[in-house]
């Protein structure tokens, strides 16, 4: 039995409590934020599996859709001119975190362009969102 705390806006799971017997859950509290709520879920999956691979839709655990972050070319020359284009497929409006800096991808601007004038490895990840997940991508300027 898991108690799952999630955002009402998109179903992103923000916290999980695991306890046996289920009566122990009530003693753990939830600390709900104003835009969050909790639901009890009867599952054999571990908390990390649920946290990483699921979101809550209509009170039920739902598998996230996997997105792919692609950088082309990768690696690319750190010459201050060459552009590396970063995309998400299938495309959904989202925010990518590039070295922890938020960069929005929108319907009208679906490509993030990166340049570098010195060697660097950029860490590109999907900002957490309910229905989607993506593996972190490393983009190397050489």
N, C-alpha and C positions, 0 to 999 in steps of 0.2 A: 504494500500500500504506500503510495506517495502522495504528499500534499504538494501541489504545484502552484506557484505564484506566477502570474503572467500579466502582461500589459493588455488592457482592453482594446487599445487601438489597433494592434496587429497580431496579438497572440504570442509575442515573444516571451519565452519562459525566462524569468529573472531569478528564481530561487526554487529549490526543491528541498523538502524535508522527507526523510525516510525513517520509518520507525515500525517496529514490530513489538508488541501488538499495536494495532491502529489506534488504540486509546492513548498511546504516547504522543500522537500527533498534536492533540489539543494542548498539551503542555509546552509545545515548542513555539507557539505563537506565529503570526505571519508578518506583522509590521507592514501591512499593505500601504503602498503609496496611493494617492488619490485616484490615479488612473490604472490601478492594478487590483486584481482580485485573486482568489485561490479556488482550487477545485481538488477534490480527492480523486485519485486515479488508482484503480486496481490493475497493476501490471507486474510482470516478472522481470522487466527490463531494469537495468541499473540506472541510478540517477544521472550519471554522466552521459549515457546513451540517450536518455530522454532530453537532457539539457542541450546536447549538441545536435541531435537529429530530428527533433520534433518541435512543434508549436501547438498552441491550443486554439481550436476553431470550434465554435458553438459548444464549448465545455468538454470537448474530446481531444485527445492527443492525435495529431495529424502529422505525417512525415513531411519534413521540409523538402522543397525542390532544390536540387543541386544546380548551382550556377558555376560557370567556368570563367575564371579571369585569365585573359590571354594578353601577352605583351609581345609586340613584333616591331622591330627585331629585338631579340633578347639572347645574348648580350648585345649592347650597342656601343659605339665609340663615344667616349666622354670628351667630345670635341667642341661642345657648346652649340653645335649646329644640327647634328643628327637627332631626329625625333623618334622616340619609341612610342608607339600607340598602344594604349591599354583599353581593352574592351571586355564586356561581360556578355556571355551567351548562355541561354537565350537572354536577350536584353529585357531588363526591367529597370524602371527608374530606381536608382539606389545611390548610396554614398560609399565611395571607396576611401579607405584610410591609407594614405601614402606616408610611410614613416610617421604614423599617428595624426597626420594632417588630413582633415575631411575635404573630399573633392566630390561634388555632386555630379552624377550622370543623369541627364534628363532626356526626354523624348527628342528634343531639338538638338541636344549635344551629347551624343552617345559614345564619344571617344575622348579619353584622357590622354594628353600628350605630355611626355616627360623628356626633358633634355638635361644634360649635365656637362659641366666644364672640368670636372675632376672625377677620378674613379670613385664609385660609390655603389653599394647594393641597396636598392630601394625595397622596402617591405610593403607589399600591396595586399590589403585584405578588405573584405566586405564588412561594412559597419553592421553590427548585429541587427537583424530584422526578422520578424516572425516567420513568414512562409519560406524563406530562402536561406541557403548556406553556400559557402564557397571555400575551397582550400586557399590558404595564403600563397601568394606568388612572390618570388624574389626576382627582381629586375636588376640586372647588372650593367652598370656603365663602366667600361674598361678604358 
